[in-house]
Amino acid sequence: MNTIVTGANGMVGANLVRMLLARGDRVKVLTYGDTRPLDGMDVERVCCDLLDPSAMRVLLRGAETVYHLASVITLRSRRNVLAERVNAEGARIVAEACLRCGVRRMVHFSSIHAFSPHPIHEPVVETRPLCGDDHPFPYDRSKSRGQRSVLELVRQGLDAVIVHPTGILGPGDFAPSQAGRALLDIYFGRTRALVAGGFNWVDVRDVCAGAIAAEERGGKGENYILSGHHVSVTEMGRAVSKLAGRRAPRFVVPLWVMRSAAPLAEGWASLRGREPRFSKFTLHTLAHHQAVSHDKATGALGYHPRPFSKTLKDVFEWFADAGMLGRRAAPCGH
């Protein structure tokens, strides 16, 4: 099968490509930036502008399946033009190219963040409304708009399925991701205090397996939540500290205290040209989308996420093998 993966050099993309190659697919990848995650893989690499409709039609010509992962993740509260363009306009351009090129099936990677955070105390399921354009955070807004564009093309005849991962952890986190940096900060004792709240975390390998199952067995126009397990920041801090053989941070700061400091953190990060370590968005995340159901994916796709403890152990084994733990001893559990 001729398969194209956009955003293939991210942690999710590289794990997905590896699984697709194991299935026997001929894979062409659209990459941007660091391509180390794809080293050693037998793929055709292409670098072109995701926002150029004609370039996308050329890229997708002859493809049977397209996995659209390319996106911009931003933790900032301020408007992010690049995220809006790539996540929203880019999804529309890729979906239109899929329709025009006769692609058999498109798998669009949305996000749990595309769903409205309300009602807070009810489980998040696939029928929950998407965020509106008045939502305060650019990442959520842009992923919601991108999903709406794909669904509009489905109504015009495109065969597409949509998957919604929650917070993703796992091997192959070269960057590392924001979550990966947070884990490493705890591991090395750079985190003096933890914050209240928690989130739903899922293994990258389970997300990729779920996406392939959606391509193979999902219904046209259907969406599937690929979630894992809710873990509080305190629980995660204790688990990582145990792997590192150190005492976990003892102080847990309430969310309301952190919210008052978030504008300063975002401003300081902006001056340095970096993503903030925490922001109004990350604090909002730790208080919303708390109960997330993957019942639909389990029933329709046979989706079963592995235990969080297994994921965390594998993450740090990968960090150690990649030399990201320095001269420290390998994590406990080897």
TORTI-149586 format. One line per field, with one value per residue: residue in one letter; x negated, y, z of N, C-alpha, C in turn. Coordinates in steps of 0.2 Angstrom, whole numbers, plus 5000, padded with zeros to 4 digits. Each point is the difference from the previous one (the first is absolute). Layout:
N
type <- [A_...]
n.east <- [X_...]
n.north <- [Y_...]
n.up <- [Z_...]
ca.east <- [X_...]
ca.north <- [Y_...]
ca.up <- [Z_...]
c.east <- [X_...]
c.north <- [Y_...]
c.up <- [Z_...]
//
This chain:
334
type <- [M_N_T_I_V_T_G_A_N_G_M_V_G_A_N_L_V_R_M_L_L_A_R_G_D_R_V_K_V_L_T_Y_G_D_T_R_P_L_D_G_M_D_V_E_R_V_C_C_D_L_L_D_P_S_A_M_R_V_L_L_R_G_A_E_T_V_Y_H_L_A_S_V_I_T_L_R_S_R_R_N_V_L_A_E_R_V_N_A_E_G_A_R_I_V_A_E_A_C_L_R_C_G_V_R_R_M_V_H_F_S_S_I_H_A_F_S_P_H_P_I_H_E_P_V_V_E_T_R_P_L_C_G_D_D_H_P_F_P_Y_D_R_S_K_S_R_G_Q_R_S_V_L_E_L_V_R_Q_G_L_D_A_V_I_V_H_P_T_G_I_L_G_P_G_D_F_A_P_S_Q_A_G_R_A_L_L_D_I_Y_F_G_R_T_R_A_L_V_A_G_G_F_N_W_V_D_V_R_D_V_C_A_G_A_I_A_A_E_E_R_G_G_K_G_E_N_Y_I_L_S_G_H_H_V_S_V_T_E_M_G_R_A_V_S_K_L_A_G_R_R_A_P_R_F_V_V_P_L_W_V_M_R_S_A_A_P_L_A_E_G_W_A_S_L_R_G_R_E_P_R_F_S_K_F_T_L_H_T_L_A_H_H_Q_A_V_S_H_D_K_A_T_G_A_L_G_Y_H_P_R_P_F_S_K_T_L_K_D_V_F_E_W_F_A_D_A_G_M_L_G_R_R_A_A_P_C_G_H]
n.east <- [4996_5001_4995_5003_4994_5004_4995_4997_4997_5006_5001_5006_4998_4995_5003_5004_4995_4997_5006_5000_4993_5001_5005_4994_5002_5001_4995_5003_4995_5004_4995_4999_4994_4999_4997_4996_5006_4998_4995_4997_5005_5003_5000_5004_4994_5005_4997_5006_5003_5002_4998_4997_5006_4996_4996_5005_5002_4994_4999_5006_4998_5004_5001_5000_4995_5003_4994_5005_4993_4998_4997_5002_4996_5004_4996_5000_5002_4995_5003_5000_4998_4994_5002_5003_4994_4996_5003_5002_4996_4994_5004_5003_4994_4998_5006_4999_4993_5001_5004_4996_4995_5006_4997_4998_4995_5003_4994_5005_4994_5005_5003_4999_4995_5001_5001_5006_4997_5006_5003_4997_5006_5001_5000_4994_5005_5000_5006_4995_5003_4998_4994_5002_5001_5005_4997_4997_4999_4994_4996_5004_5000_4993_5000_5004_4997_4994_5002_5003_4994_4997_5004_4998_4994_5001_5003_4994_4999_4996_4996_5002_4995_5002_4994_5002_4993_4998_4997_4995_4998_4994_4998_4994_4999_4998_5005_5002_5006_5006_5003_4996_5000_5006_5000_4996_5004_5005_4998_4998_5006_5002_5005_5001_5005_5005_5004_5006_5004_5003_4998_5003_4996_4998_4998_4995_4997_5003_4998_4994_5000_5003_4995_4995_5002_5000_4994_4999_5003_4998_5006_5003_4996_4998_5000_4993_5002_4994_5003_4998_4996_5005_4995_5000_4999_5003_5005_5000_5000_5004_5003_5000_5001_5004_5001_5000_5004_5005_5000_5006_5002_4999_4999_5006_5000_5005_5005_5003_4995_4999_5006_4999_4996_5006_5003_4997_5002_5006_5000_4997_5004_5005_4997_5000_5006_5003_5002_5005_4997_5004_5007_5004_4997_4994_5001_5003_4995_4996_5004_4999_5005_5003_5007_4996_5005_4997_5006_5001_4994_5001_5006_4999_4994_5002_5001_4994_5000_4993_4998_5002_4999_5003_5005_5001_5000_5004_5003_4999_5002_5005_5001_5000_5003_5004_4998_5006_4998_4996_4996_5006_5001_5001_5006_5003_4999_4993]
n.north <- [4994_5005_5002_5005_5002_5004_5004_4997_5006_5001_5000_5003_5005_5000_5000_5004_5004_4999_5002_5005_5001_4999_5004_5003_5006_5004_5003_5005_5004_5004_5003_5002_5003_4998_4997_5001_5001_5002_5001_4997_5005_4995_5006_5002_5005_5004_5005_5002_5005_4998_5006_4996_5002_5003_5001_5001_5002_5003_5002_5001_5001_4995_5004_4994_5001_5005_5001_5005_5001_5003_5003_5006_4997_5003_5002_5004_5005_5003_5004_4994_5005_4998_4999_5006_5002_4997_5001_5006_5004_4998_4998_5006_5002_4996_5002_5006_4999_4997_5005_5005_4997_5000_5003_4994_5002_5005_5000_5004_5002_5000_5002_4998_5004_4997_4996_5002_5004_5002_4996_5004_4998_5000_4994_5001_5001_4996_5000_5001_5006_5002_5002_5006_5004_5000_4993_5000_4994_5002_4996_5001_5007_5000_4995_5004_5005_4997_4998_5006_5002_4995_5001_5006_4998_4997_5005_5002_4994_5004_4995_5002_4998_5002_5001_4999_5001_4997_5001_5001_4994_4999_4995_5002_5003_5001_5004_4998_4997_5004_4994_4998_5007_4999_4994_5003_5006_4996_4996_5005_5000_5002_4995_5006_5001_4996_5000_5002_4995_4998_4994_4999_4995_5000_4993_5003_4994_5001_5007_4998_4995_5004_5004_4995_4998_5006_5000_4995_5002_5006_5003_5001_5005_4994_5001_4999_5000_5002_4998_5002_5003_5001_5005_5001_5006_4999_4996_5005_5005_4996_4999_5006_5002_4995_5002_5007_4996_5005_5004_4998_5005_5003_5005_5001_5003_5003_4998_5003_4997_4994_5000_5002_4995_4997_5006_5000_4993_5002_5005_4996_4995_5005_5004_4994_5001_4999_4993_5002_4999_5005_4999_5005_4999_5000_5005_5003_4997_5002_5004_4999_4997_4999_5000_4996_4999_4994_5000_5006_5002_4998_5002_5006_5002_4997_5007_4998_5006_5000_4997_5005_4996_4996_5005_5002_4993_4999_5005_4998_4995_5003_5004_4995_4996_5005_4998_5000_4995_5002_5001_5002_4996_4995_5002_5000_4993_5002]
n.up <- [5000_4996_5005_5002_5004_5002_5001_4995_5001_5002_5006_4999_4996_5004_5006_4998_4997_5006_5003_4997_5001_5006_4999_4997_5003_4995_5004_4998_5002_5003_4999_5006_5000_5007_4996_5005_5002_4994_5003_4994_4998_4997_5000_4996_5000_5002_4997_5001_4997_5007_5000_4995_4998_4996_5005_5003_4994_4999_5006_4999_4994_4999_5005_5003_5004_5004_5004_5002_5002_4995_5005_5002_5005_5003_5005_4995_5003_4998_4995_4997_4996_5001_5006_5000_4997_5003_5006_4998_4997_5003_5005_4999_4999_5005_5003_4998_5001_5006_5000_4998_5004_5003_5006_5001_5004_5003_5003_5003_5002_5004_5005_5006_4998_4995_5005_5000_5005_4997_5005_5005_5003_4993_4999_4997_4995_4995_5004_5004_5001_4995_5002_5002_4995_5005_4999_5006_4999_4997_5004_5005_4999_4999_5005_5003_4998_5002_5006_5001_4998_5004_5005_4998_4999_5006_5001_4997_5004_5004_5000_5006_5004_5006_5003_5006_4999_5006_5006_4996_5002_5000_4998_4998_5006_4994_5000_5006_5000_5000_4999_4995_4999_5001_4996_4995_5001_5000_4995_4998_5003_4993_5001_5003_4996_5002_4995_5002_5000_4995_4996_4995_5002_4994_4999_4997_5002_5005_5000_4998_5004_5004_4998_5000_5006_5002_4998_5004_5006_5000_5002_4994_5001_5003_5007_5002_5006_5000_5006_5005_5004_5005_5000_5007_5000_5006_4997_4995_5004_5003_4995_4997_5005_5000_4994_5002_5005_4999_5005_5000_4996_5006_4996_5001_4994_5003_4996_5005_5004_4996_5000_5007_4999_4997_5000_5006_5001_4997_5004_5005_4999_4999_5006_5002_4997_5006_5000_5003_5006_5002_4999_4999_4994_5002_5003_4995_4997_5006_4998_4993_4997_5006_4999_4997_4996_4999_5003_4996_5001_5006_5000_4997_5003_5005_5002_5002_5004_5000_5006_5003_5005_4995_4998_5007_5002_4995_5002_5006_4998_4996_5005_5004_4995_5000_5006_5001_5003_4995_5005_5001_5005_4997_4998_5006_5000_4999]
ca.east <- [5004_4997_5003_4996_5001_4998_4997_4997_4994_5002_5000_5006_4999_4995_5003_5005_4997_4997_5005_5003_4995_5001_5006_4999_5002_4995_5002_4997_5001_4999_4996_4998_4996_4996_5002_4997_5004_5001_4993_5001_5006_5000_5005_4999_5001_5001_5001_5004_5004_5006_5006_5000_5004_4998_4995_5003_5003_4994_4998_5005_5002_4999_5001_5006_5002_4996_5001_4998_4998_4996_5004_4996_5002_4998_5002_5001_5007_5001_5001_4994_5002_4998_5004_5006_5000_4998_5005_5007_5000_4997_5004_5005_4996_4998_5006_5002_4996_5002_5007_4999_4996_5004_4997_5005_5002_4996_5001_4998_4998_5003_4998_5005_5001_5005_5007_5001_4999_5006_5001_4993_5000_5003_4995_4999_5001_4999_5005_4999_4999_4993_4999_5002_4995_4999_4996_4995_4993_4999_4999_5007_5004_4998_5001_5007_5001_4997_5005_5006_4999_5000_5007_5004_4997_5004_5007_4999_4998_4994_5000_4995_5001_4997_4998_4998_4996_4999_4993_4996_4994_4997_4993_4999_5002_4993_5000_5006_5006_5001_5001_4994_4996_5003_4998_4993_4999_5002_4995_4993_5001_5000_5006_5000_5007_5005_5006_5006_5003_4997_5002_5001_4994_5000_4994_4999_5001_5007_5003_4999_5004_5007_5001_5000_5006_5005_4999_5002_5007_5004_5005_4999_5002_5000_4994_4999_4995_4994_4998_4996_5001_4999_4995_4999_4993_4997_4998_4994_4994_4998_4998_4993_4995_4998_4996_4993_4997_4999_5006_5005_5001_5005_5005_5005_5002_5007_5000_5002_4993_4997_5003_4998_4993_4999_4998_4993_4997_5001_4996_4993_4999_5000_4994_4995_5002_5001_5007_5000_5000_5007_5004_5007_5003_4998_5004_5006_5000_5000_5007_5005_4999_4997_5003_5000_5002_4999_5005_5002_4994_5000_5005_5000_4994_4996_4994_4999_4993_4996_4999_4996_4994_4996_4998_4995_4994_4997_4998_4993_4995_4998_4996_4993_4997_4999_4995_5003_4999_4993_4996_5003_5001_5006_5005_5002_5005_4997]
ca.north <- [5006_5006_5004_5007_5003_5007_5001_4993_5000_5000_4994_4996_4998_4995_4994_4998_4997_4994_4995_4999_4996_4993_4997_4999_5005_5004_5006_5007_5005_5007_5002_5007_5000_4995_4993_4994_4995_4996_4997_4993_4997_5000_5005_5006_5006_5005_5006_5005_5005_4997_5005_5001_4995_4996_4996_4994_4996_4996_4996_4995_4997_4993_4997_4997_5002_5006_5001_5007_5001_5007_5005_5004_5000_5006_5001_5007_5002_5005_4997_4997_5000_4994_4995_5000_4999_4993_4995_5000_5001_4994_4995_5001_4999_4993_4996_5001_4997_4993_4999_5001_4995_4993_4996_4995_5002_5004_5000_5007_5000_5005_5000_5000_5007_5002_5000_5005_4997_5000_5001_4998_4995_4994_4996_5002_4994_5002_5004_5007_5005_5003_5007_5005_5005_5005_4997_5005_4997_4999_4993_4997_5003_4998_4993_5000_5003_4995_4994_5002_5000_4994_4998_5003_4996_4993_5002_5001_4994_4997_4995_5002_4999_5004_4997_5005_4998_5004_5002_4994_4998_4994_5000_5004_5007_5003_5007_4996_5004_5004_4995_4997_5004_5000_4994_5001_5005_4997_4995_5003_5004_5007_5002_5001_4999_4998_5004_4996_4998_4995_5000_4993_4999_4994_4998_5002_4994_4998_5004_4998_4994_5002_5004_4995_4997_5005_5000_4993_4998_5005_5002_5006_5006_4999_5002_4995_5003_4995_5003_4995_5000_5007_4999_5007_5002_4997_4993_4999_5002_4995_4994_5002_5001_4993_4997_5003_4999_5006_5002_5004_5007_5000_5005_5000_5007_5000_5003_5007_5004_5000_5004_5007_5000_4998_5005_5001_4995_5001_5006_4999_4995_5003_5004_4995_4997_4993_4999_5001_4994_4999_5006_5000_4994_4993_5000_4998_4993_4996_5001_4998_4994_4996_4993_4999_4993_4997_4994_4999_4997_4993_4996_4999_4999_4996_5004_4999_5003_4996_5004_5006_4998_4997_5005_5004_4996_5000_5007_5001_4995_5003_5006_4997_4997_5006_5004_5006_5000_5002_4995_4997_4993_4998_5000_4994_4996_4996]
ca.up <- [5000_5000_5005_5001_5007_5001_5007_5002_5004_5007_5004_4998_4993_4999_5002_4995_4994_5001_4999_4993_4997_5002_4997_4993_4996_4997_5003_4999_5006_5000_5006_5001_5005_5002_4997_5003_5002_4994_4998_5000_4998_4993_4998_4995_5004_4996_5004_4996_5004_5001_4999_4993_4997_4994_5002_5004_4995_4997_5005_5002_4994_5001_5006_5002_5007_5002_5007_5001_5006_5000_5004_5005_5007_5004_5007_5002_5001_4995_4994_4997_4993_4997_5002_4996_4993_4999_5003_4998_4993_4997_5000_4994_4994_5000_4999_4993_4996_5000_4996_4993_4997_5000_5005_5003_5007_5004_5008_5003_5007_5004_5006_5006_5001_4995_5004_5005_5007_5004_5007_5003_5004_4996_4996_4993_4995_4993_4998_5003_4995_4999_5002_4995_4999_5006_5005_5001_4998_4992_4998_5000_4995_4993_4999_4999_4993_4995_5000_4997_4993_4997_5000_4995_4994_5001_4997_4993_4997_5003_5005_5005_5007_5005_5006_5005_5006_5005_5001_4997_5003_4997_4997_4994_5002_4998_5000_5001_5000_5007_5006_5001_5004_5007_5003_5002_5005_5007_5000_5002_5006_4999_5002_5007_5002_4995_5000_5001_4994_4996_4993_4997_4996_4996_4997_4993_4996_5000_4995_4993_4999_5000_4993_4994_5001_4997_4992_4997_5002_5002_4996_4997_5004_5007_5004_5005_5006_5002_5006_5005_5007_5003_5005_5003_5000_5006_4999_4995_5003_5005_4996_4997_5006_5002_4994_5001_5006_5004_5004_4996_5002_5005_5000_4995_5000_4998_4993_5000_5001_4994_4995_5001_4998_4993_4996_5000_4996_4993_4998_5000_4995_4994_4999_4998_4994_5001_5003_5008_5003_5001_4997_5001_4996_5003_5007_4998_4998_5006_5003_4996_4996_5005_4999_4993_4998_4994_4999_4993_4997_5003_4997_4993_4998_5004_5002_5007_5002_5005_5006_5001_5003_4995_4996_5003_5000_4993_4998_5003_4997_4994_5002_5002_4994_4996_5004_5003_5008_5002_5003_5006_4999_4996_5005_5003_4996_4994]
c.east <- [4996_5003_4996_5002_4997_4998_4997_4994_5001_5000_5005_4999_4994_5002_5005_4997_4997_5005_5003_4995_5001_5006_4999_5001_4993_5002_4996_5002_4999_4996_4998_4995_4996_5002_4997_5005_5002_4994_5001_5006_5000_5006_4998_5002_5002_5001_5003_5005_5007_5006_5000_5005_4998_4994_5003_5004_4995_4998_5005_5002_4998_5000_5006_5003_4995_5002_4997_4999_4997_5004_4995_5003_4998_5004_5002_5007_5001_5001_4994_5002_4997_5004_5007_5000_4998_5005_5006_5000_4997_5004_5005_4996_4999_5006_5003_4996_5002_5007_4998_4996_5002_4997_5006_5002_4995_5001_4997_4999_5003_4997_5005_5002_5005_5007_5001_4999_5006_5005_4994_5001_5003_4994_5000_5001_5001_5006_5000_4999_4993_4999_5003_4994_4999_4996_4994_4993_5000_5000_5007_5004_4998_5001_5008_5002_4998_5005_5006_4999_5000_5007_5004_4998_5003_5007_5000_4998_4993_5001_4995_5003_4996_4998_4998_4996_5001_4993_4996_4993_4997_4993_5000_5001_4993_5000_4997_5006_5000_5001_4994_4995_5002_4998_4992_4998_5001_4994_4994_5001_5000_5007_5001_5007_5004_5006_5006_5003_4997_5003_5000_4994_5000_4994_5000_5002_5008_5004_4999_5004_5007_5001_5001_5007_5006_5000_5003_5007_5004_5005_4998_5003_5001_4994_5000_4995_4995_4997_4996_5003_4999_4995_4999_4992_4996_4998_4995_4994_4997_4997_4993_4995_4998_4996_4993_4996_4999_5007_5005_5000_5006_5005_5005_5003_5007_5000_5002_4994_4997_5003_4998_4993_4999_4999_4992_4996_5000_4996_4993_4998_5000_4994_4994_5001_5001_5007_4999_5000_5007_5003_5007_5003_4998_5004_5007_5001_5000_5007_5006_4999_4997_5002_5001_5001_4997_5004_5001_4994_4999_5005_4999_4993_4996_4995_5000_4993_4997_5000_4995_4993_4995_4997_4994_4993_4997_4997_4993_4995_4998_4996_4993_4996_4998_4994_5003_5000_4993_4996_5004_5002_5007_5006_5001_5005_4997_4999]
c.north <- [5006_5005_5006_5002_5007_5001_4993_5000_5002_4994_4995_4997_4995_4993_4997_4997_4993_4994_4999_4996_4993_4997_4998_5006_5003_5007_5006_5004_5007_5002_5007_5000_4994_4993_4994_4995_4995_4996_4992_4997_5001_5004_5005_5006_5006_5007_5005_5004_4997_5005_5002_4995_4996_4996_4994_4996_4996_4994_4994_4996_4993_4997_4997_5002_5006_5000_5007_5001_5007_5005_5004_5000_5007_5000_5007_5002_5006_4997_4998_4999_4993_4994_5000_4998_4992_4996_5001_5001_4994_4994_5000_4999_4993_4996_5002_4997_4992_4999_5000_4995_4992_4996_4995_5002_5005_4999_5006_5000_5007_5000_5000_5008_5003_5000_5006_4998_5000_4995_4996_4993_4994_4997_5003_4994_5004_5005_5007_5005_5002_5007_5005_5005_5005_4997_5004_4997_4999_4993_4996_5002_4997_4993_4999_5002_4995_4994_5002_5000_4993_4997_5003_4997_4993_5001_5000_4994_4997_4994_5001_4998_5004_4997_5006_4997_5005_5002_4994_5000_4994_5000_5004_5007_5004_5007_5003_5004_5004_4995_4997_5004_5001_4994_5000_5004_4996_4995_5003_5005_5008_5003_5000_4999_4998_5004_4995_4999_4994_5000_4992_4999_4993_4999_5001_4994_4998_5005_4998_4994_5002_5004_4995_4996_5004_5000_4993_4999_5006_5002_5007_5006_4999_5003_4996_5003_4994_5002_4994_5000_5007_4999_5007_5002_4998_4993_4999_5002_4995_4994_5001_5001_4993_4997_5003_4999_5006_5001_5005_5007_5000_5005_5000_5007_5000_5004_5007_5004_5000_5005_5008_5001_4999_5006_5002_4995_5000_5006_4999_4995_5004_5004_4995_4996_4992_4999_5000_4993_4999_5007_4999_4993_4993_5000_4998_4993_4996_5000_4997_4994_4995_4992_4999_4992_4998_4994_4999_4997_4993_4996_4999_4998_4995_5003_4999_5003_4996_5004_5006_4998_4997_5005_5004_4997_5000_5007_5001_4995_5003_5006_4998_4998_5006_5005_5007_5000_5001_4994_4997_4993_4999_5000_4993_4996_4997_4993]
c.up <- [5000_5005_5001_5007_5000_5007_5003_5004_5007_5004_4998_4992_4999_5002_4995_4994_5001_5000_4993_4995_5002_4997_4992_4996_4996_5002_4998_5005_4998_5007_5001_5006_5001_4997_5004_5002_4994_4998_5000_4997_4992_4997_4995_5004_4995_5005_4996_5005_5001_4998_4993_4997_4994_5002_5004_4995_4997_5005_5001_4994_5000_5007_5002_5007_5002_5008_5001_5007_5001_5004_5004_5007_5003_5006_5002_5000_4994_4993_4996_4992_4997_5002_4997_4993_4999_5002_4997_4992_4997_5000_4994_4994_4998_4998_4993_4995_5000_4996_4993_4997_5001_5005_5003_5007_5003_5008_5002_5007_5003_5007_5005_5001_4995_5003_5005_5007_5004_4997_5003_5004_4997_4996_4993_4996_4993_4998_5003_4995_4999_5002_4995_4999_5005_5006_5001_4998_4993_4998_5000_4994_4993_4999_4999_4993_4994_4999_4996_4992_4997_5000_4994_4993_5000_4997_4993_4997_5002_5004_5005_5007_5004_5006_5005_5006_5006_5001_4998_5003_4996_4997_4994_5001_4999_5002_5007_5001_5007_5005_5001_5004_5007_5004_5002_5005_5007_5001_5003_5006_4999_5002_5008_5003_4994_5000_5001_4993_4996_4993_4998_4995_4996_4997_4992_4996_5000_4996_4993_4999_4999_4993_4995_5000_4997_4992_4997_5002_5002_4995_4996_5004_5007_5003_5006_5005_5001_5006_5004_5007_5003_5006_5002_4999_5006_4999_4995_5003_5005_4995_4997_5005_5002_4995_5001_5006_5005_5003_4995_5003_5005_5000_4994_5000_4997_4993_5000_5001_4994_4995_5000_4997_4992_4996_5000_4997_4993_4997_5000_4994_4993_4998_4998_4994_5001_5002_5008_5003_5003_4998_5002_4997_5004_5007_4998_4998_5006_5004_4996_4996_5005_4999_4992_4998_4994_4998_4993_4996_5002_4996_4992_4997_5004_5004_5008_5002_5005_5006_5000_5002_4995_4995_5003_5000_4993_4998_5003_4998_4993_5001_5001_4994_4996_5002_5003_5007_5002_5003_5006_4999_4996_5005_5003_4996_4994_5002]
//
